[in-house]
Amino acid sequence: MSKPMNLSVRLTTPLTEFVTTRVGAEGDYDNASEYVRDLIRRDREREEQRAFTKLKATLQDAFAQPDEAYVETSLADVKARYKKRTA
């Protein structure tokens, strides 16, 4: 597990006022740190959902192609293409 990170964030007055409404006895969170952690978790979930949606669309497009469009390939070819894309 990685070491916890401390962040210092400067907020404008309108943002500070908004965060204040979300934290404390009247808000949904006990403190600002809890609120920020929840925002980060939700952002991560949105990013994972975007990646899943993109993969799903790619697979749907691939399976929609006619059989004649399929090209036989090997695992080595797939790995090489992946390596080229991520380099």
C-alpha positions in Angstrom: 0.0 0.0 0.0 1.3 3.4 -0.8 2.0 6.1 1.7 -0.8 8.6 2.4 -0.6 11.9 0.6 -1.3 15.3 2.3 -2.8 17.9 0.0 -3.2 21.6 0.5 -5.8 23.2 -1.7 -6.7 26.9 -2.0 -10.3 27.5 -2.7 -12.1 30.7 -3.8 -14.7 32.1 -1.4 -17.7 30.7 -3.4 -16.1 27.2 -3.4 -15.3 27.5 0.3 -18.9 28.4 1.1 -20.1 25.5 -1.0 -17.8 23.0 0.8 -19.0 24.4 4.1 -22.6 23.5 3.2 -21.5 19.9 2.5 -19.5 19.4 5.7 -20.4 19.4 9.4 -23.7 18.9 11.2 -25.8 20.1 8.4 -23.8 18.4 5.6 -23.3 14.9 4.3 -19.7 14.7 5.4 -18.0 15.0 8.8 -15.0 17.0 7.4 -13.5 18.4 4.2 -11.1 15.5 3.9 -13.9 13.0 3.8 -15.7 15.1 1.2 -12.5 15.3 -1.0 -11.9 11.6 -0.7 -15.4 10.9 -1.8 -15.1 13.2 -4.8 -11.9 11.5 -5.9 -13.5 8.0 -5.5 -16.5 9.2 -7.7 -14.1 10.6 -10.3 -12.2 7.3 -10.4 -15.5 5.4 -10.8 -16.5 7.8 -13.7 -13.1 7.1 -15.4 -13.6 3.4 -15.0 -17.1 3.6 -16.5 -15.7 5.6 -19.4 -13.1 3.0 -20.1 -15.7 0.2 -19.9 -18.0 2.0 -22.2 -15.2 2.6 -24.7 -14.2 -1.1 -24.5 -17.8 -2.2 -24.9 -18.3 0.0 -28.0 -15.0 -1.4 -29.5 -16.1 -5.0 -28.9 -19.6 -4.3 -30.3 -18.1 -2.8 -33.5 -15.7 -5.8 -33.8 -18.5 -8.3 -33.5 -20.7 -6.4 -35.9 -18.1 -6.9 -38.7 -18.8 -9.6 -41.3 -16.9 -12.9 -41.0 -14.8 -12.0 -44.1 -13.4 -9.0 -42.2 -11.8 -11.2 -39.5 -8.1 -11.7 -39.6 -6.3 -14.6 -37.9 -3.7 -13.4 -35.5 -1.4 -14.7 -32.8 -0.9 -13.8 -29.2 2.5 -12.5 -30.1 0.9 -10.1 -32.7 -1.6 -8.9 -30.2 1.1 -8.2 -27.6 3.3 -6.4 -30.2 0.3 -4.1 -31.2 -0.4 -3.4 -27.5 3.2 -2.6 -26.8 3.3 -0.3 -29.8 0.1 1.6 -28.7 1.3 2.1 -25.1 4.8 3.1 -26.0 
